[in-house]
Amino acid sequence: MKKMKIGKRILDVMDQDDFIRRSILNPQISKDLAEDTAVVSGNTVYPVNTKFTRDMVNVYDAGPVLLYSKPEDVNHEEYDAKNIIDFENVENLRDAIEKQAKLEQQERTILISANNIYTPIVKEEDTPEMALFKQAIAKKSIDIENYKPRFGSDYSNDLRGLAGHSITFFKLKRFCDIFDIRASVTFEDKKNAPNPIGEKLTTCINDTID
């Protein structure tokens, strides 16, 4: 696995032969790969595009050949192959940890850059847990587009779900992980409850522990 940050995306990087091999097996795969894949050729990494354009660094699958574009008036440093984080060539555990830390830091620089702040609207019809979750998202002051790779292929439906009035327990846990939120649930007695628990029980409900 090879990764590289280009613009506001962390892309999977593959060589030309591997890309062509996958394209032959599935001619429609280019559209899917355009979401998060780039092809390395020479010293340059080209993001996969669904159509050819000369205005940006990109590669287009034209069937029997790949069409590359590398205009002169762009920052070539951003597309330099030396920036690839290569998890296929790891010398030892320390090297693997350092590469993972570098990748996480690059993702962090994307997530904390906010051009369009996403503020979900809390409505009277919202369930208590949905209202609280929307408040938490609003306080983070995020550009939700930067989190798109974490959602996967269901991004559009998930975005609509964030505007809804209720949320399932499973989806709440998943969204909390996506947005780096640690969520907890607490059980305690109602006032004058028969057969009382006798104490307050709290646990984290998702995997975001640190």
N, C-alpha and C positions, 0 to 999 in steps of 0.2 A: 504494500500500500504506500502510495506517495501522495502527499498533500502540499498545497500551496495557496497562499492568500493572494488574490488578485482583486483589487477594488474592495468591495464589501462582501466578498464571498470566499469561503474556503473550498477549493476545488480538488477533486480527485484527479491525479495526473497519470496518464498512461502514454505509452509510446505509440508511434504511428501504426506499427504492425498489429499491435493488440487492438487498437481502435478499428482498423480495417477488418480484422478477423471477426470482431463482434458485429460489425455492420453487415458483413456478408451473411452471418447466421440470422440476423434480424434487421432487415432494411429500415424498420421503423424506429430503431433504437436511438438514432441521432437526436430525435425530439426529446427523449427522456434524458439522454446524456447532457443535453444543452443546459439542464438545470444546475448541474454540479460537477461537470467534467471538463478537463482541458487535455490537449495533446502536446507533448514535448517534441520539438523537431529542431535539431541543432542546439543552439543556446537559448532558444526562445520557447516559452510556454503559451500556447494558443487556446483560449477558451472556445469550446464548441458552440457554434451558432446554428440556428435553424434556417438561416438564409445567409447568402454571401453579401458582405458589405466591405467596401474599401476604406471606410471611415474609422475602423477600429481594429485592434489586433484580435483576430479570430480565425477559426478554421471551419469550413463548411464541407459536409459530406455530399459530394456531387455524384455519387454512385461509384463509378470505376476509379475515381481520383478524389483526393482531398484538395480543396482550394484554400490556400493560406493568404491572409492579408496582414501586412505589417507596415502601416503608414509611418512616415518619418516624423510627423508632428505629434507623437505621443511619448509618454515617459517609458522608454524601453526598459528601464531598471525594474519597473513593476512586473515585467513579464520575463525577466532573466531567469534561466533555468537554475542558476546557483541558489535561488531562494527556495527550491524544492526541499521539503522535509521528507526524507526517505526512510520509511519504516521497514523497507525490505532489506536495508543494509545497516543493521544494528550490530555494533561491536560487542556490547555487553549490556547488563541491566542498567547501569548508570547512563549509558548513551541513550537507551530507550526512554528512560525517565526524563532526561533533558530534552529530548525531541518532543515528547508529549507535552512537557511544560511550555516549550516554545510554541507549539500549536495552540494550546489553551490561551496563551498570552495574545496571540494573533487574533483569536476569536474574540477575546475580551475587548481588544481595540475596536473591533467592528460593533460589538454590542453597546459600548458606552458612547458611540458617536450617534447623536440623535438630531436628525434634520426635521423630521415630522413627528412630534410627540403624539403618542396614541393615548387617548383618554376615554375609556369606556364610560358610558352614561349609566349612573345608578337610577333606577326607576322604582316607583312605589310597588309595582307588581313583582319585583325581584325577591327571591327567597333570601333569608338572612345570610346564608353561606355565599350566594352569588353576589349579593351586595358587598359583602366584606372582601371577596376576591377582587371585584372590580376596583374597590378602593385601594387595595394593595398594588394592583397594576398601575393605577393612576399615579400613586406616590413614587413609583420607580422612574417615571418620566422617560419612557423608552420609545424608540422608533421601532415599531413592531416588524417592519420589513426586514430589519437586521436579524430577526429571530426566525425568519422564514425557513432556513435550512433545518432547523430543529423540529419543525412541524412535519416535514415530509410532504408526500403527495396530497395529503388531505388539508392543506393549508387553507384553501378557500372556505371549506365547510367549517373548519375549526374557527376561523375568523368570524363567521356568522354565529357560531355558538357562543363566542365571547360577548356578543351583543344580546344574547337571550336573557330570559328571566330566571332560569334554573340551570343546575348543572349536576351531572351524576357524580357519585363518589369516585368512580374510576377516572373520569375525565378531569375532575378536580386534582387528583393526584398527578396525572400526566401533565396538566398545565403548570402545576407548581414546579415540577421538574424542569420543564421547558424554560420557565422564567426564573429559575434559581431561587425559589421560595421554599422555605421549610414550613410545612403545615403540620399542625398537631390537632388531636381530638381529645376532649376531656369528658370524663364521666363523673358526675357527682349527684348527690341526692337533691331532689326537689324539696321544698319546704314541707316539713311534717310528713315526709315519705315513710310509709310502712316498710319494714324490713330494709333499713337503710344500709347503704354501702359503708358508710362511716368514714369515708375519706375521699379525697379527690384523686382520680386516676387519669394520667395524661400520657400519651405516646405520640411519637412522630409517625405520620401516615405515608410519607413518601421517602425516597432515597436520598434526598438532599440533606445530609447530616452535617457536613462541615460548615 
